[in-house]
C-alpha cells in the first residue's frame, strides 16, 4: 500500500483501471448453464466454443479440456461441434439430495495459453420420484371390544423431489370404520369380520402428479365370547364286529367362533361303569374315536358314548355318539380230517376212498353254509355225507408214470359276503406196479467205428427208459446171440449190462467186412420182468491202412528190373508203358495218383496223374542215353497218404541189335575203390581193342568164304524165314485182365554171319509166340533142310551158339528184365520158326510170347496168345497199328 501511495496520481489511476479490467475479464469468463436431471447421455448443455469465442475446429488444436476435481465426470466436450454435453445420466436426488439448488462447478483449460475458465451447471429438478412410505404394508391390531373414536397414529411418506414436486397431501380409501386420521368410528366384531384392509395414498404437486401407497391391515383381536359347537347334535355310526383294534371309527368335531386360545377345543369322554369305556377311546385333541377292544355282535349290538367339547377359557358343550355293531362273516370254515390214506397202488379201481373229513363254520345262518370243491382235471371227486362229512374217492384208475403223486387241495367255502374259504391239502402217493416194458428212444440205431480200432473201444451207448420205479424201472442189457463169419457175435462185440455201452472185442478190418447187424434186449427187474428189443447196425469206417499195390510192372524175386523199349523216332506223347496199381481201401483212400519222382533224364518222360501212363514228353535225341531209369510213385488220397514206388528201365533203341551191341552200357557201374586199378583198366581196354580188330578181320574173311553157302541156304528154303508175330497180351497173376501191348519183332539169323539182329519193322507185322515145347536145346533147327544141316551143320550150329551165348549174357545183366513180367531172357527159350511163304525164318525169345502184365486203362480189346499144337510155333496174329514196341525177356 505504501508503494501505491508513492506512485504519482496518474500512475495510480492506470493501475486501478488495469485491476478493474482484470476483474471484469475474470467475471466475464465464468460461464453458467442449466440442464434438467435424467436426460440422456450426450445431451446438449451449452456451446462452449461460442462462449469462448473460438471456432469448433480449433478446440482440439488449442487443447481445450475439462479439469475435474476428483469426482465423477458428469459432462464432456464434443470437440467436433464445440458443445458441452452430458457424459452420463444425472440424478439430482443422488447428487444434491434435498438441496434447493443443485450446482455443479468445474473448469475448462486452454493448454496453449494455460487459460482456465470456470463453468457452473445447475441441475434442475423434475418430478421423477413418487412419494414412498417406509413400509408397503402396515399391520395394526385392535381388540373387538375397542370403543369408537379411538385414534391410531400413522407413519408419514417421503418424496425425494423438492419444491412443488415433493409430498403435498394424503388420501384414504373410503371405509365405514375409519377416517383419514384412522379413527375408529364403529364397534368391531371379530366373528363377523376379523380383518380390515385399508389403502393410504400420498400425493405430490408435480406435473404429472405422482403418488405412493401403503396398505394397512387391521386385525381385530378376539375376545372369548363364543362356546364350542358340535357339527351334529348326535352322532351315529355302524361298525362291523370284525373291525380290528386300533381302527378309527368316527371323528367328532366342535368349532369355536373365537380364535387362538379362545378357540382351542378339547374333547372328553364321560366315564361310566359299563363296557363301553373299555371298548372305545377318544382322542382329546383330534376327536377321533378308536376301538381298543374287539367288538362282538353277540355281546353288545349298540354302544352309547357321551362326549364334551371345551375351549381354552372353559366354555363347553356336550354331544352323544351311538355305535351300532354289525354282524359279519368273520369265521372261516375249519377242517377236521377223520381218516386219510397216504398211498394206493396205481391199479386201484375207481371209487377207492382216499380220505374222510368234516368241515365246520362257527358262524350261523348263511355265513355257516359250506360248499366243498376240488380243482379241475383231477381223477378224484367228493361225496357228501351227514353232518358235513365228506369222502374223497378216485374216479378212474391212476397211472404212476403220468403222476407219481398228487397234492390234492380241498377248498371249503361258506356263504357269507364276502365269503371265507379254507384249503386242506392231502398228499397221496401212487405206488408203482410193473406195467411198462423198457423202451428205446429210436426204432433202430446206427453206429460207426473206424477200422483198426483198439480192443475194448466203446462203439455206442444205447439207453432204454422204463417209466416204472425202483426195481420195476431198473434196466439191464444183453445181446441176442448170433454168428458172424462163422464165429459167435460175442467174440466181436460185448455190452455192459448196466450202462448199455457196446465195446469192440477185436480190431475190425474194413477189407474183411464193412458192417455188423445185431439185436439188443433191454430187461427190467420187475416180477415178471418185461423186455424190448432194438436193432443196431455197426458200420466199419475205412482207414487208410493199405498202401497202393503195383500190379504192373511186377517186381521179380531176383531183384532185377524190367526193361521197356522206346524207339528213337518216338514223338512227344508216345506211350512207353503204363503203371497199374490198386488200393484195397475205398473212397478217398483208394483214389490213386501217379507221380514221376526221379528220372535219369529230367523232362524226357512224363506220367499221367490219374492214368499212370508213361509217355515221352519230347522227341528223343541222339544224345539221350540208351538206358533211362524212372522212379514212379503211386499215392492214395488218404490221411495220411500212403504210397508205393516202382523203378522202370527204358531202353532207347531202334532195333534189338542196337540193344545187344550196347548192353555193356546198361551194366551197373562197378565200385572201384582202389586208384591203382586205372592202369590195369587202360591195358585191358587196349588188349580188347586189338583182339576185336583181329576178330573183325577174321569175320570178314569168313563172311566172304561162306557167302556162297548162304545163297544156297536161301535158295533151298533152308534159311531161317521170318514169320509175322502175334500181338502180345498180358494177364496178371490175380486174374484181372492185363494191359494190352502190341509189339512187332523180327529176329534174323543168316548162315553167312555170326551176328544176330533184332529188327523192328513197320507196325503192320506181328510177333510170333513160341510154345515151351519148341524151346528145346537141339530141336530148334529141325525146320531146316536136312541136307543143309549135314553140309553146313557145324557152321550153322556155331552161329546159333553165338546167338545163344549173347542172349545168355544179356539176360544175366543186372537190371535187365522184361517190361511186362520182369523175367530174364533164357537162351533155351530161343526157337526157330518154320518159314512161311516168301519169308525168312525168325528166332524169338520165348519170354516175348509168355510175359505177364497188368490191366490196361485203355478200351482196346485184349487177346491171349495161343500156341499151335505140336509145339512147332504160334500161328500169325494181325498186329494193331500201335506206335510203341517192347522187347520182353522172361521165364515161362
Steps between C-alpha positions, in 0.01 A plus 500: 500500500791734575640435156166581349496828686845586366378476139392813330136571470466397141693180560268402774205558272645280230567217747147515631364490148712192424385314809140590426540371146649173626215449743244576235668258260505225761138555580412507133669159438290308762237310296165385641274228359182323611394148417214280637579172672452155349576609141671257268871465453665741248211748545585865418582727799664810347712635212848526652671601173264789451533618860879483473495678168672217322422298196410135573778377274776665704390359835704188453800696375494729803463211739166590654400252772303472824685494830321292761547519873517129569128434467322305233501692175141593421570700185717471191616716207400419145804637317340466161196716583653701784210407729487403865307174532402265782738210558236284670151509648483752789282434804444825692377320811812290510727797431350771721251315723247749643689823405285769347759576229732241349811658346790318335823703457804405292775675295597498134868527409650643179839336493657731240457807723455317830174687543238364742132574468240423769179323409189465718218265405173499693314168513129575506254262669232303316217304659668161463435372851165403644427523872600181683401358835750338729309169481281377223260329740416616849349254749279630779327294771186619676291305747144439405401659827664841409253795522435727201710826479828329574785663296791309353823689399634440145850542354552771233626453143824643343557666159856549371402786272499867611268793458166430352613150403517390864224348722187716523208292651363157614182315407331190653269276310139516618430279801207475737711464810797736448562861382818655367645537844422128555243554771270209599147603416298176569537200731686195373391132500772254427258217435332717238817637340839421640706716260462843342716608203566874439709685238678826592601721201765779507493760212762755386445829309695429189374475148400236444403420857676201649372295790608232744282248681519300820270214591364495852380167642291535813471179699210476741615326815269231633316491829365170641134572438409167330474138631597191288225359275488133369430446133219257588277493804538118506737267316409153373737245348476130403808286551547134395598276782811391310647848517856460633628667814650843441260590221354853501124463464395868530630853553288750695558866422409812698574852374549825694435836331776653704863468412827415654487371851131585513437257214716212620249214548571184700284186509418287801311171544275465800599199702241236591501157653403311180712322241478793258780694662723191461413442137553856367750776560461871413798709387474834686660714234371347176162362607578155351317203652722189488415135572707371790329161541353253252133546427262209536158521347367231730614689816384854416327620189502878593743723694424860621786746567453845672753760382577859617676778303667783695696808380803657664333736746253227603182535297367148412225307325383131490396240239430123471645233268300180431708208361307213338690167471433310176526124473753387234634167368818502697551125542639278223405133470716255694612150390512192718654200314366180644687248282746526206705261286851607403560247217296279266611268213468643154267218396244581774144493362287815471312590818788428736464718813797728560388707802203575730473850655256741669457876436359744762431879503449685831278758332128451469241532232620562152850561628513138621384342174805311362577368152807284424678476164805346328720637219406396149668221301572284803396133511317556831160613622324588827202313634288668765382330817302595810596781740743668255713186451659445157686214330779537244491213244669418165312534171728283282805277510816695577823488297817549702704564185293810431474624859689331778332709769208737546480799728123520526359835610147490645340847526218566750308826440222649711203706382596832655554823312781516446534128538788343686676182394750253639728260310597154621791320331507122472823345365444169320779277367426261209676165554665352190426166333704352214272593213751656258780323307825684429476714188770631270485855369555377142378207294857417401849632554797553274855518628830558328840373601826548311687190400815405688327612816660402831348206681256616763406821318147619569275502196164641608299554814142382476268601782150368552255677726253330729247739654447264792681558827754314711550138386222531246698776329852355537613406148768247402629434148607189309581401142299241310739220402587480131786388277715721279736348244468168676591641841261589784403866527630508856853462365464833320275713719427520873258721694502640850179366649453803724594791274410365155839591355619272218870417485710354220677177601715493190656736253277523194633493147298689242638280226364192682146628561336840500202471733347292780133449576401403852205511739506632856252415776413723794349333812351655809517342846129476565304189580439375240775682306413682178731553203534662158741460208672744268719447195845652477698544179873545550687633200876462475660816364787457263841626608792556274688193618587347162766642277447479124603168342674517164366232266704598199791489463541222754815479702699174446642306788861525384516879538533576128315778321273475196603663178261702283596588142446837340612571141709804439244611244227528767308827491400700812211323674616155391364233740800316640325293765233526765530465876193322639426498873208423728415595860298269723353798682193685377390852425763768529737246648493304172518797264847469348722754333828437318809716521844483345734523797835460328630469146851461368405748227262761647243627256523201267205304640175591670248296697124544481367621835204262508575254217858398587597511133869565442538710189779690337490869578714595199662346199791267568842631406820322405669636807245335728646202684397150399397411852245725672401431860164624628366486855119525501308554825139398546325682784148483637298791642456372853601676817788453533562399137681172427710433194700238312778539246621302202819538297475476122788460260435626150738398222512745210582324173361457152590128479593207719855478359556852623390386841726194490795702378466748783412258779819590675367852551213361709727332752507652836829679556739303708619639816870577460652603821868453417660769290772261374246308286496782245818380335374144472178619345686697234711196414189279487323740267798507265518120495132464433524752216775298336309177538186662360690631197635153432151354543360741244765403246433131554125558484529678166702213360251243620213706364656508149569128519151401599310749290437234244366257764249755626368552151442127473310497829268774383433337167419165655263647755717369776571844647331645794195684371318768695142446601253763605477526872184509691380766735633459848237482766575509873287356776574582865547231757187614684279425205427860396514563133845615406615808322514444126825589333571424138853437390657418165826302512716365223806291590713385207774241501692443183751234420749751373532704813567441868311813601140487615269787422181604673315703238193721566303516174183703437204447735307287251707198609422293808702302749524122479433319825701189578375222718713349770525173310673678213772631731722189498873532488555287186166494319477864413656442153282207414315708248815547282569263210688190600749543218593841616550376849719221387706722274520810710391367834815589681515857375129559549511358848785732584288798392212392720732436790640852459152647524428266791804630686417865431144464623617311805743779587229760441250328725753486782565873497375658824201724453398350164159336513178493308286808523193286525595221737842584635635149406844448348556396141607134486694364207313172512187694413645586158313325218526506123165530330416313184503722193187637352445577137761743371631577854812434694520299816489701827629416840329648807563470869229293656436758768377743240196284453437403856559821699237611755375853544240707681162615379483783251309820560421528131188353346686294243404138483737252648613162359692213646771349283427144405770244418429262214482131576815303470729763639615610160432867555203735507270598224512857366284772669423829327673774692309825581662817381657611829803717489685354799708184506623300795751224525421249776721242657374275775431155636216289374 
